Amino acid sequence: MAVNRLSAAHWAMIAPTQALLIGVIFVPSLYVFWLSLNKSSFGLAPSFVGLANYVEILGDGYFWRAFKNTILVVLVVVHLELLLAIGAALLFAGGVPVRRVMIAIMLAPYAISEVSAVVMWRFMMDPQVGMVSRSLAYLGLPTLEWAVEPLHGLLLAGLLSVWLHLPFTFLILYAARLALPNELYEAARIDGAGPWQQCRRITLPLLVPAMLVAMLFRYVFAFRLFSEVWLITQGGPARQTEVLAIYLYLEAFRYNEFGIAAATGWIMVMASMLLAIPYLRQMYKRMFAPDAV
């Protein structure tokens, strides 16, 4: 009876959170899925069409271009951001002058709104008057013609996304690095291991769980990339720099195809889940497999 009462008390305490999750996430998700099976627009009652919206999307060349752009940007952004975050975390853990000031500078992009960041980067990267573009031209290097070259536009959006979200990945890895016991490094130094061997044999293997967590979150967040691309190119020129979130936005609010937009949203959910599965499997193995053995 005591166990039952304790269980009931636990359920009572978590019930508000569960109700919030059901009301904010689960129910709207079901509605969007139902809408994806209907033809819907302004002033028209939804009419059931089954999987026709999904068939139409998968036969749309613009969708596949947006899908390809999204995958390309996500792969570059997540892995480049991970490498920079690992390097910064190891550098800060090893000791840097005025560490508090440097950490504040490292975290500064997280305090800047995306709109302000885009305005700043567009001005710096302006092919005619931008400070970065003029510096590259002075050095004889090519500049980013992001307004007319689709690849340059995606590259600029990717670099901006890395700059904006690097503090998030850095914090996860830096905290994980500080949590590693110093006794391991002392023992390694006694055994004659140098800094590179300590990094390769101790630090990186022990940071793998934190890396998996950081990459999982960044894959999910980066797959929803919208504001950086929209504020820089709006998907142009000629829809060459569209990503899936912009494709969904245009279908919903420019062409008023709510069923198509809802189906696109569910395809994005499924695609992001497929990207996340390998990392979830690795996290599960590392968290529970030793206990199972």
C-alpha positions as CSV (number, residue, x, y, z in Angstrom):
1,M,0.0,0.0,0.0
2,A,2.8,2.3,0.8
3,V,4.4,1.6,-2.6
4,N,1.1,2.4,-4.3
5,R,0.6,5.6,-2.3
6,L,4.1,6.7,-3.2
7,S,3.6,5.9,-6.8
8,A,0.3,7.8,-6.8
9,A,2.1,10.8,-5.2
10,H,4.8,10.6,-7.9
11,W,2.2,10.6,-10.6
12,A,0.4,13.5,-9.0
13,M,3.7,15.6,-9.0
14,I,4.6,14.9,-12.6
15,A,1.0,15.2,-13.9
16,P,1.2,19.0,-14.6
17,T,4.3,18.4,-16.7
18,Q,2.8,15.5,-18.6
19,A,-0.4,17.5,-19.2
20,L,1.7,20.4,-20.5
21,L,3.7,18.1,-22.9
22,I,0.5,16.5,-24.1
23,G,-1.3,19.9,-24.7
24,V,1.7,21.7,-26.2
25,I,3.4,18.9,-28.2
26,F,1.4,15.7,-28.6
27,V,-2.0,17.2,-29.5
28,P,-0.7,19.8,-32.0
29,S,1.4,17.1,-33.6
30,L,-1.6,14.9,-34.1
31,Y,-3.5,17.9,-35.6
32,V,-0.7,18.6,-38.0
33,F,-0.6,15.0,-39.0
34,W,-4.4,15.0,-39.6
35,L,-3.9,18.3,-41.6
36,S,-1.2,16.7,-43.7
37,L,-3.8,14.2,-45.0
38,N,-6.1,16.9,-46.1
39,K,-6.3,19.5,-48.8
40,S,-6.6,22.8,-47.0
41,S,-6.3,26.5,-47.7
42,F,-7.7,29.9,-46.7
43,G,-11.5,29.9,-46.9
44,L,-11.8,26.2,-47.8
45,A,-12.9,23.4,-45.5
46,P,-10.2,20.6,-45.2
47,S,-11.0,17.7,-47.6
48,F,-9.4,14.3,-47.0
49,V,-6.9,13.3,-49.7
50,G,-4.9,10.6,-47.9
51,L,-1.3,10.5,-48.8
52,A,-1.7,12.7,-51.9
53,N,0.1,15.6,-50.2
54,Y,3.1,13.4,-49.5
55,V,3.2,12.1,-53.1
56,E,3.0,15.7,-54.4
57,I,5.9,16.8,-52.2
58,L,8.1,13.8,-53.1
59,G,7.5,14.6,-56.8
60,D,8.4,18.3,-56.4
61,G,11.9,19.3,-57.6
62,Y,12.0,22.3,-55.3
63,F,11.5,20.0,-52.3
64,W,14.4,17.8,-53.3
65,R,16.6,20.8,-53.8
66,A,15.6,22.2,-50.4
67,F,16.3,18.7,-48.9
68,K,19.7,18.5,-50.5
69,N,20.6,22.0,-49.3
70,T,19.4,21.2,-45.8
71,I,21.5,18.0,-45.5
72,L,24.6,19.8,-47.0
73,V,24.3,22.7,-44.5
74,V,23.6,20.5,-41.5
75,L,26.5,18.2,-42.2
76,V,28.9,21.1,-42.6
77,V,27.6,23.1,-39.7
78,V,27.4,20.4,-37.1
79,H,30.8,18.8,-37.8
80,L,32.6,22.1,-38.2
81,E,31.0,23.4,-35.0
82,L,32.0,20.2,-33.2
83,L,35.6,20.5,-34.2
84,L,35.8,24.2,-33.2
85,A,34.1,23.5,-29.9
86,I,36.4,20.6,-29.0
87,G,39.5,22.8,-29.8
88,A,38.1,25.6,-27.7
89,A,37.1,23.4,-24.8
90,L,40.6,21.8,-24.7
91,L,42.3,25.2,-25.0
92,F,40.3,26.7,-22.2
93,A,40.7,23.6,-20.0
94,G,44.5,23.8,-20.5
95,G,44.5,27.4,-19.3
96,V,44.2,30.7,-21.1
97,P,45.0,34.2,-19.8
98,V,42.1,36.1,-18.3
99,R,39.9,33.0,-18.6
100,R,36.7,34.7,-17.3
101,V,36.9,37.4,-19.9
102,M,37.7,34.9,-22.7
103,I,34.8,32.7,-21.7
104,A,32.5,35.8,-21.8
105,I,33.8,36.6,-25.3
106,M,33.2,33.0,-26.3
107,L,29.6,33.0,-25.1
108,A,28.8,36.5,-26.5
109,P,27.2,35.3,-29.7
110,Y,24.5,33.5,-27.7
111,A,23.4,36.9,-26.3
112,I,22.9,38.4,-29.8
113,S,19.6,38.0,-31.6
114,E,19.6,36.2,-34.9
115,V,18.3,39.3,-36.7
116,S,21.0,41.5,-35.3
117,A,23.6,38.9,-36.2
118,V,22.4,38.6,-39.8
119,V,22.5,42.4,-40.3
120,M,26.0,42.6,-38.9
121,W,27.3,39.7,-41.0
122,R,25.6,41.0,-44.2
123,F,27.3,44.3,-43.7
124,M,30.7,42.7,-43.0
125,M,30.3,40.4,-46.0
126,D,28.9,43.0,-48.4
127,P,30.9,42.4,-51.7
128,Q,31.3,46.2,-52.2
129,V,31.8,47.8,-48.8
130,G,32.0,44.9,-46.3
131,M,35.1,44.9,-44.1
132,V,35.7,41.2,-44.6
133,S,35.1,41.3,-48.3
134,R,37.5,44.3,-48.7
135,S,40.1,42.5,-46.7
136,L,39.9,39.4,-48.8
137,A,40.1,41.4,-52.0
138,Y,43.1,43.2,-50.6
139,L,44.8,39.9,-50.0
140,G,43.9,38.7,-53.5
141,L,41.4,36.1,-52.2
142,P,37.9,35.6,-53.7
143,T,35.0,37.1,-51.8
144,L,31.6,35.6,-51.1
145,E,29.1,36.7,-53.8
146,W,26.3,35.5,-51.6
147,A,23.6,37.5,-53.3
148,V,24.1,35.9,-56.7
149,E,25.9,32.6,-56.0
150,P,23.7,30.0,-54.3
151,L,26.7,28.0,-52.9
152,H,28.1,31.2,-51.4
153,G,24.8,32.1,-49.9
154,L,24.5,28.7,-48.2
155,L,28.1,29.0,-47.0
156,L,27.5,32.3,-45.4
157,A,24.3,31.0,-43.7
158,G,26.3,28.0,-42.5
159,L,29.1,30.1,-41.1
160,L,26.6,32.4,-39.4
161,S,24.9,29.4,-37.8
162,V,28.2,28.0,-36.5
163,W,29.1,31.4,-35.0
164,L,25.6,31.8,-33.4
165,H,25.4,28.3,-31.9
166,L,29.1,27.5,-31.1
167,P,28.7,28.6,-27.5
168,F,26.1,25.9,-26.9
169,T,28.4,23.1,-28.1
170,F,31.3,24.7,-26.4
171,L,29.6,24.8,-23.0
172,I,28.6,21.1,-23.2
173,L,32.2,19.9,-24.1
174,Y,33.9,22.4,-21.8
175,A,31.8,21.2,-18.8
176,A,32.5,17.6,-19.7
177,R,36.3,18.3,-20.0
178,L,36.4,19.9,-16.5
179,A,34.6,17.0,-15.1
180,L,37.3,14.5,-16.1
181,P,39.4,13.5,-13.0
182,N,42.9,14.9,-12.8
183,E,44.2,11.6,-11.4
184,L,44.0,10.1,-14.9
185,Y,46.3,12.7,-16.3
186,E,48.7,12.4,-13.4
187,A,48.9,8.7,-13.9
188,A,49.5,9.2,-17.6
189,R,52.3,11.7,-17.0
190,I,53.9,9.2,-14.6
191,D,53.8,6.6,-17.4
192,G,55.5,9.0,-19.7
193,A,52.5,10.0,-21.9
194,G,52.9,13.4,-23.6
195,P,50.1,15.9,-24.2
196,W,49.1,14.5,-27.5
197,Q,48.9,10.9,-26.1
198,Q,46.9,12.1,-23.2
199,C,44.5,13.9,-25.5
200,R,44.1,10.9,-27.8
201,R,44.0,8.1,-25.1
202,I,42.2,9.9,-22.3
203,T,40.5,13.1,-23.2
204,L,38.8,12.3,-26.5
205,P,37.5,8.9,-25.6
206,L,36.0,10.2,-22.3
207,L,34.4,13.1,-24.2
208,V,32.6,10.9,-26.6
209,P,29.3,10.8,-24.6
210,A,29.3,14.6,-24.4
211,M,30.1,14.8,-28.1
212,L,27.1,12.5,-28.9
213,V,24.8,14.7,-26.8
214,A,26.0,17.9,-28.4
215,M,25.8,16.5,-31.9
216,L,22.3,15.1,-31.3
217,F,20.9,18.5,-30.2
218,R,22.7,20.3,-33.0
219,Y,21.5,17.9,-35.7
220,V,17.9,18.4,-34.5
221,F,18.3,22.2,-34.2
222,A,20.2,22.7,-37.4
223,F,17.7,20.6,-39.4
224,R,15.2,23.3,-38.6
225,L,17.5,26.0,-40.0
226,F,15.4,28.9,-41.2
227,S,16.1,32.5,-40.0
228,E,19.8,32.6,-41.1
229,V,19.0,31.6,-44.7
230,W,15.7,33.5,-44.9
231,L,17.2,36.8,-43.6
232,I,20.3,36.5,-45.9
233,T,18.9,35.2,-49.2
234,Q,15.1,34.4,-48.6
235,G,15.8,31.2,-50.6
236,G,17.0,33.0,-53.7
237,P,18.2,33.5,-56.3
238,A,15.5,31.5,-58.1
239,R,14.9,29.3,-55.0
240,Q,18.4,27.9,-55.2
241,T,19.2,28.4,-51.5
242,E,16.0,27.1,-50.1
243,V,16.1,24.8,-47.1
244,L,13.2,22.6,-45.9
245,A,12.0,25.2,-43.3
246,I,11.8,27.9,-46.0
247,Y,10.0,25.4,-48.4
248,L,7.5,24.8,-45.6
249,Y,7.1,28.5,-44.9
250,L,6.5,29.3,-48.6
251,E,3.9,26.5,-49.0
252,A,2.0,27.7,-45.9
253,F,2.2,31.5,-46.1
254,R,2.8,32.3,-49.8
255,Y,0.9,29.6,-51.6
256,N,-1.6,28.9,-48.7
257,E,-1.2,25.1,-49.1
258,F,-1.6,24.2,-45.5
259,G,-1.9,20.4,-46.2
260,I,1.4,20.5,-48.1
261,A,3.1,22.5,-45.4
262,A,1.9,20.1,-42.7
263,A,3.1,17.1,-44.7
264,T,6.5,18.8,-45.1
265,G,6.7,19.3,-41.4
266,W,6.1,15.6,-40.8
267,I,8.7,14.7,-43.4
268,M,11.2,17.0,-41.5
269,V,10.4,15.2,-38.3
270,M,11.0,11.8,-39.8
271,A,14.2,12.9,-41.4
272,S,15.6,14.5,-38.3
273,M,14.7,11.3,-36.3
274,L,16.6,9.2,-38.9
275,L,19.6,11.5,-38.4
276,A,19.3,11.2,-34.6
277,I,18.9,7.4,-34.5
278,P,22.6,6.5,-34.8
279,Y,23.5,8.9,-32.0
280,L,20.7,7.7,-29.8
281,R,21.9,4.1,-30.3
282,Q,25.4,5.0,-29.3
283,M,24.2,6.9,-26.3
284,Y,22.0,4.0,-25.2
285,K,24.9,1.5,-25.6
286,R,27.3,3.7,-23.5
287,M,24.7,4.4,-20.8
288,F,23.0,1.0,-20.4
289,A,25.1,-1.7,-22.1
290,P,27.7,-1.9,-19.2
291,D,24.9,-2.3,-16.7
292,A,23.3,-5.0,-18.7
293,V,26.5,-6.9,-18.8
